[in-house]
Amino acid sequence: QVQLVESGGGLVQAGGSLRLSCAASGRTLSSYDMGWFRQAPGKEREFVAAIRWKIAYGYYADSVKDRFTISRDDVKNTINLQMNSLKPEDTAVYYCSARLPTSTWIGTKGSYEYWGQGTQVTVSS
């Protein structure tokens, strides 16, 4: 079992930056693919970014590419999401997630087994 706890959300003006963190307990994250998803009010939860368990290669939704950076620290058992040039449309609850590696595309929401409680990110215009 993996427990995930997000932190770092808050209120920021458009163009600003935030850094989200996800701390894991229960299992080491080094064997898991890790992802960030977000859900805005009235919308489906959507893929934001993910990173593979074995290589530090990030995958990104087109809407955040070149603005967000995902990273992992397997020693500290955490992953981070650096968010720059934030826009009002980035406002959402951001969720950290984990899955054992599969051949399913890493951005597939249903392939993730473990989820955090989420952290609110609000970007004002």
Disulfide bonds with the S-S distance in Angstrom:
Cys22-Cys96 2.05
